[in-house]
């Protein structure tokens, strides 16, 4: 298949190829260049040539952190007016989701909707924090039916440690490449032994810290020690650990994270909604931390997340726009690709020979689009929704979305499931 007549963002910083084309075969990118060169070089039948009509082609967007259960069941909004502190609110939400996770039909419906909505937002691969249950075995099958890549990262509520009855199942399931834990302050000695075994099997740990100061108080109540002392004593942090969210983190804690090579996944809109502090992305980048951005608990749009990040960082830090734009380009989108590549054991994030043929296709509402900066991903974030929209997606060399129409998913079935979930959510109380 050849995709021709497009503005091509290869994933290399600042590289834009006008009137470009990509030759794809067996799920891989074979060659990239000008449309004239690619069409002349490869004798592809006309039926296997797709004209993008000057649309923008970029590496398929990757989301390193999202939550289908919380989004589709509207769980965050169900507690929006509660007076619960941030950690207690999310603990209640996660516990509720965990109690629903064994309902197989509900699980399949939520997975289907989350995968579909990610796709129409241009996200071709997602790492999803799902409540752990036997139903996790359905994740790959459902994602393939929609035409996206999904890796489950089972979320465990660890206020009272990690349940013994699920440990062997988690270790044996090779589709589980990472674990997400909420309530790190509740871990016991035997939990650290289990996590060490998990990490030594070439997997990753993701620690969700909703409000560091609040969780510090819980650590003192349970163990009589500060949270960072507990973490240090048990050597929990390493280059195999990602911290998600990290609200109300002090400079000292950031320095320790950075010294251990910990990576950070920020969900800025969620953070702004829940905690009355300004995002500290530039502080963390200044310490040499790798930072990615996830859509978290709001929706599935990474471009909207990036737009919020740009606006709030500019407002709170008064950073020069060119520095901020470059950091978003380098650390947000490129780190997202790196994080997801490791999770999926694939080469994501570049349109070049030998890489995976995962693409997001964007169209301009006003016709031709000409980039005015050397940071095209950042520029798109500002223009998304108003001037630019997601038009298509290619995953593993197969078209999943074309001219906003899904090519694998049954749209009538999607509507039926959405109506069913809407009726379920309408009467839901947590």
KADA-V340087 format. One record per residue. N is the residue number from 1. RES is the residue in one letter. PSI is psi as a letter, one per 40 degrees, with the letter a starting at -180 (* if undefined). D_FIRST is the distance of its C-alpha to the first C-alpha in whole Angstrom. Layout:
n-><N;N>
res-><RES;RES>
psi-><PSI;PSI>
d_first-><D_FIRST;D_FIRST>
This chain:
n-><1;2;3;4;5;6;7;8;9;10;11;12;13;14;15;16;17;18;19;20;21;22;23;24;25;26;27;28;29;30;31;32;33;34;35;36;37;38;39;40;41;42;43;44;45;46;47;48;49;50;51;52;53;54;55;56;57;58;59;60;61;62;63;64;65;66;67;68;69;70;71;72;73;74;75;76;77;78;79;80;81;82;83;84;85;86;87;88;89;90;91;92;93;94;95;96;97;98;99;100;101;102;103;104;105;106;107;108;109;110;111;112;113;114;115;116;117;118;119;120;121;122;123;124;125;126;127;128;129;130;131;132;133;134;135;136;137;138;139;140;141;142;143;144;145;146;147;148;149;150;151;152;153;154;155;156;157;158;159;160;161;162;163;164;165;166;167;168;169;170;171;172;173;174;175;176;177;178;179;180;181;182;183;184;185;186;187;188;189;190;191;192;193;194;195;196;197;198;199;200;201;202;203;204;205;206;207;208;209;210;211;212;213;214;215;216;217;218;219;220;221;222;223;224;225;226;227;228;229;230;231;232;233;234;235;236;237;238;239;240;241;242;243;244;245;246;247;248;249;250;251;252;253;254;255;256;257;258;259;260;261;262;263;264;265;266;267;268;269;270;271;272;273;274;275;276;277;278;279;280;281;282;283;284;285;286;287;288;289;290;291;292;293;294;295;296;297;298;299;300;301;302;303;304;305;306;307;308;309;310;311;312;313;314;315;316;317;318;319;320;321;322;323;324;325;326;327;328;329;330;331;332;333;334;335;336;337;338;339;340;341;342;343;344;345;346;347;348;349;350;351;352;353;354;355;356;357;358;359;360;361;362;363;364;365;366;367;368;369;370;371;372;373;374;375;376;377;378;379;380;381;382;383;384;385;386;387;388;389;390;391;392;393;394;395;396;397;398;399;400;401;402;403;404;405;406;407;408;409;410;411;412;413;414;415;416;417;418;419;420;421;422;423;424;425;426;427;428;429;430>
res-><X;X;X;X;X;X;X;X;X;X;X;X;X;X;X;X;X;X;X;X;X;X;X;X;X;X;X;X;X;X;X;X;X;X;X;X;X;X;X;X;X;X;X;X;X;X;X;X;X;X;X;X;X;X;X;X;X;X;X;X;X;X;X;X;X;X;X;X;X;X;X;X;X;X;X;X;X;X;X;X;X;X;X;X;X;X;X;X;X;X;X;X;X;X;X;X;X;X;X;X;X;X;X;X;X;X;X;X;X;X;X;X;X;X;X;X;X;X;X;X;X;X;X;X;X;X;X;X;X;X;X;X;X;X;X;X;X;X;X;X;X;X;X;X;X;X;X;X;X;X;X;X;X;X;X;X;X;X;X;X;X;X;X;X;X;X;X;X;X;X;X;X;X;X;X;X;X;X;X;X;X;X;X;X;X;X;X;X;X;X;X;X;X;X;X;X;X;X;X;X;X;X;X;X;X;X;X;X;X;X;X;X;X;X;X;X;X;X;X;X;X;X;X;X;X;X;X;X;X;X;X;X;X;X;X;X;X;X;X;X;X;X;X;X;X;X;X;X;X;X;X;X;X;X;X;X;X;X;X;X;X;X;X;X;X;X;X;X;X;X;X;X;X;X;X;X;X;X;X;X;X;X;X;X;X;X;X;X;X;X;X;X;X;X;X;X;X;X;X;X;X;X;X;X;X;X;X;X;X;X;X;X;X;X;X;X;X;X;X;X;X;X;X;X;X;X;X;X;X;X;X;X;X;X;X;X;X;X;X;X;X;X;X;X;X;X;X;X;X;X;X;X;X;X;X;X;X;X;X;X;X;X;X;X;X;X;X;X;X;X;X;X;X;X;X;X;X;X;X;X;X;X;X;X;X;X;X;X;X;X;X;X;X;X;X;X;X;X;X;X;X;X;X;X;X;X;X;X;X;X;X;X;X;X;X;X;X;X;X;X;X;X;X;X;X;X;X;X;X;X>
psi-><h;h;h;i;f;i;h;h;h;e;e;h;h;e;h;h;h;i;f;i;i;h;h;h;h;f;e;i;h;d;i;i;a;i;d;d;d;d;d;d;d;h;g;h;i;d;e;e;h;h;h;e;f;e;i;h;h;i;i;h;i;h;h;e;h;i;h;d;d;d;d;d;e;f;d;d;d;d;e;d;e;i;e;h;i;d;d;d;d;d;d;d;d;d;d;d;d;d;d;e;d;e;g;d;d;d;d;d;d;d;d;d;d;d;d;d;d;d;d;e;e;e;h;e;h;i;h;h;h;i;h;h;i;d;e;d;e;e;d;d;d;d;d;d;d;d;f;i;h;h;h;h;g;h;h;h;h;f;d;f;a;h;h;d;e;e;d;d;d;d;d;d;h;e;e;h;e;i;i;h;h;h;f;d;e;e;i;i;d;d;d;d;d;d;d;d;d;d;d;e;f;f;i;i;h;h;h;h;h;d;h;d;d;d;d;d;d;d;d;d;d;d;e;f;i;i;d;d;d;d;d;d;d;e;f;d;h;a;e;e;h;i;h;h;c;f;i;f;h;i;d;d;d;d;d;d;d;d;d;e;e;h;i;h;h;i;g;d;d;d;d;d;d;d;h;f;i;i;i;f;d;d;d;d;d;d;e;e;i;h;h;i;h;i;e;b;e;d;a;e;h;d;d;d;d;d;d;d;d;d;d;d;d;d;d;d;e;f;i;h;d;d;d;d;d;d;d;d;d;d;d;c;d;d;d;d;d;d;d;d;d;d;d;e;f;i;g;i;e;h;g;i;h;e;i;i;g;h;i;h;h;i;i;h;e;e;b;i;h;h;h;e;i;e;g;d;d;d;d;d;d;d;e;h;d;d;d;i;i;h;d;i;i;h;h;f;e;h;h;d;h;h;f;e;h;i;e;d;i;h;d;d;d;d;d;d;d;d;d;d;d;d;d;d;d;d;e;h;h;*>
d_first-><0;4;7;10;13;14;17;16;18;18;20;23;26;26;23;21;19;19;17;14;10;8;6;5;6;9;10;10;10;10;11;12;14;15;13;15;15;11;11;14;13;10;10;7;9;9;9;5;6;7;11;13;16;17;17;17;15;16;16;17;21;23;26;29;31;31;34;32;36;38;35;35;39;40;42;43;44;46;48;48;51;53;55;53;53;49;49;51;49;45;47;48;45;43;46;46;42;43;45;43;40;41;41;38;37;37;35;32;33;33;30;28;29;28;25;24;26;24;21;22;23;20;21;18;21;25;28;30;34;35;38;39;39;38;35;33;32;30;28;25;25;25;23;20;21;20;17;19;20;24;27;30;33;36;39;42;46;48;51;53;51;48;48;49;48;44;44;43;40;39;39;38;35;32;30;32;32;34;37;38;42;44;48;48;51;52;51;53;54;52;49;49;49;46;44;45;43;40;40;40;38;35;35;35;38;38;41;41;44;45;48;50;53;53;52;54;57;56;56;59;61;59;60;62;60;57;54;53;55;54;51;52;54;52;49;47;44;42;39;38;39;37;40;38;40;43;46;49;48;51;51;52;50;47;48;48;45;44;46;44;41;40;37;37;35;36;36;38;38;40;42;43;44;46;48;50;49;46;43;44;40;41;44;42;40;43;44;41;39;35;35;32;32;31;32;34;36;36;32;29;28;28;28;31;32;32;33;36;36;36;39;41;41;42;45;46;46;46;44;43;39;38;38;37;34;33;34;32;29;30;31;30;26;26;29;27;24;26;28;25;23;27;27;24;24;20;19;19;19;18;14;15;14;15;15;14;11;13;13;16;15;19;20;23;26;28;25;24;24;26;27;30;31;29;29;26;25;29;29;26;29;31;29;28;29;31;29;25;24;21;18;15;14;11;13;12;8;9;10;14;15;14;17;19;19;18;16;18;21;24;25;28;29;28;31;33;33;33;37;38;38;39;42;42;42;45;47;46;49;49>
